[in-house]
Amino acid sequence: MPKVVDREEQRRRIGAALLRLVAERGLDEVSVRTVASASGRSPGAVQKYFRTKEDMLTFAAELAGERIEQRMAGVSTALPLREALRELVLTTLPVDAERRAEATVQLVFAVHAAHHPRLAAIRRQVDQEIRQALAAWLESAGHESHATAVADAVIAVSDGLALRMLYAPQEHEQLLTALDRSLNALIPGPGSRAEPSLGGTAPDESGS
């Protein structure tokens, strides 16, 4: 009896190999041949699932976005809002080897998307889905009037910190402090009923 091949599973395995290749060696090293080698297949086998390099990159970008959304979905909604937002941002920051590889891939794809409309469209879709999820979370926590603006600010903080952590890993602790100050400026601390602020400075953590 012929072996049944799960086409989608094969595509996902090839996409995962491409993501590893980008994280380890950069986008310039990606080709049908190198992805085939990384996935343990022949170039012809890879081309059964992806006709071109652009097709592979498009699928891999979708896979990378899916991984981020899955990791974010693992953050408990029972946490206090500010703590939950911190955990959400941490899912995207390169604070360990796995997340560093993912952040590297995200940065590479973001740069590539500037000149490739299909990839740019996927990036925008992922951003929009994350934005909507964050805004819905904020609204459920009682911040209806500021939800979208705060969601945009949190995403901007996350993107900026991820970039700096990639090229300045020695500054991780300093940058995590910057994350806390940013969230303090956006979300009131425990027991406070104040509305989130989109301006001003973070509270003085020294208590003075």
N, C-alpha and C positions, 0 to 999 in steps of 0.2 A: 504494500500500500504506500503511495507517495507520501513523503513527509510534508505536513502542512506548515507553511511559512507564514508567520504573523507579520504582515508587511509593516504595520505601524510600529511594532516592537523593533524590527530591524532598522527602521528609520530613526527611532529614538536612540538606539545603540550607536549608530553612525554619528548622529548629532552630538551625543555625549563625548565621543572620541574627538570630534572637531573642537568642542569646548575645552577639553583637556589640552589639545594641541595649541589652541590660541593662548591659554593661560601660561603654558610652559615656554612657547617659542615665538608667539606673536602671530598676527594675521598674515604677514608676508609669507609665512611658511605653509599656509593652508592651500592645498590643491587636492584634486581628486586622488592623486597618487599618495600624498602624505596622509590624507585622511584614511585612505584604504589601508595603508600600513599600520596606522594607529588603531584602527578598528579590527585588524586581523583579517582583512578581506582583500580581494583583488580589485584593481581599479574598475574592471568590468562589472563586478558585483555591486560596487558602490553606485555606478551609473545606472543600475537597474532601478535604484530608488531616487537618485538625484541626477538630473541631466547635466547640470552645470554647477560651478562653484557658487554662483549667486543663489541657486536653489538651496544648496547646503547651508549657506550662511543665513538665509531667511528662516529656514526651519530651526537652525541652532539658536537664533535670536528668540524665536518663540519658546523654545525649550528653556532657555535661560530665564526668560520672564516668568514662565510657569514655576520654575524652581523658587524664585523670589517670592511669588505669591503663596506657594505652599509653605515656605518658611514663616512668612508673616501670619498665615492662617493658624500657625501653631502657637502664637502668642495668646495667652488667656485673656478673654474679655472681662474676666472677673477682677483683674488687677485695677487699682486706682488709675485714672486716666493718664496722669503724667508718667507713672511707672510703665504703663502699657505702651505709651508712645516711645519711651526710651528703649524698651525691649524691641519694638518694631524697627526703630532706627538701627539698633545693634544687629538685627538680622541682615542688614545690607552692608555693614561696615567690615573691612578686612582685618578683623581682630584675631583670626586664626587662619591656618593654612587653607582650609576649604573655602572660607569666605573671601580670603585674599584672591584665590584663583577666580572665584565668581566675580569679584569686583573688577579684576583685571579684564575679564571678558566683557563685562558691561562697559567699561571705559573704551576698550578697543572698538566695540560695536557702535558706541555713541559717536566716535570720531569717524568711523566708516560711513555711518548713516548720513553724515553731512553731504555726501556725494552720491548716495544711493537711495532713491525715493522709496523703494520697497522696504528696505531696512528701516528707514526713517518712519514709515507708516506703522511698522510693528512697534518701534520704540514709543511712538506717541500713544498707541493703543494701550501698551502696558502702563505707561505713565498715567493715562486717564483712568484705568481700572484701579490703580493704587490710590489715586487722588479721590475717586468716588468712595472707595472703601474707608479711607481715613475720614472723609467728610461725614459719612454716615455714622461712623463711630463717635465723632465729636458731637454730632447732633443728638445721638442717643444719650450722651453724657450731659446734655443741657446747654450746649454751645451753638445753638442753631444759627444765630446771627453772624457768627464768625467762622463757621465750620470750614468752608471752602478756602478762605484766606489762610487759616491756620494750617490746613492740610498742605497748601502750596508752600508755606514757610517751612514746615517740617521736612518736606521732600527736598527743598533747596538746601537745608542744613545737612541732610543725609548725603546728598550728592557732593557737596563741598567737602565734607569730612572724609568721605570715601576716597576722593581724589588725593587729598593731602596725606592720608594714611598710606596710600600706595607708594608715594615717593619719599615720605618721611616717617617710616615705621617707628623710629626712635622717639617720635613725639606723640605716641598713642595716648599716654596718660594725660598729657596737656590737652589733646584734642577731645578726649572724653570729658574733661572738665568743661571745655567749650560747649560740648553737647548739653551738659547739665545746665549751664548758664543760659543757653538758648531756650531750652524747654522751660526754665524758670521764668523767662521773659514772656513766653507764649501761654503757658498754662499756670494758673494759680496753684500754690502749694496746698497740702492737705489742710482742710478746715476753712480755706478761703472761699468766699462766694464771688470774688471779683471776676470780671470777664477777662478772657485772654487778651493780651496786648500785642499789637503788631508794631510797636515802636518803643522807644525808651531804652533803658539799660537794665541788665539783669539785677536781681536783688543782691545786696552785699552779703555774702555767705559768712562773713566774719561776725555778723550780729551787731556791728556798730552802726 
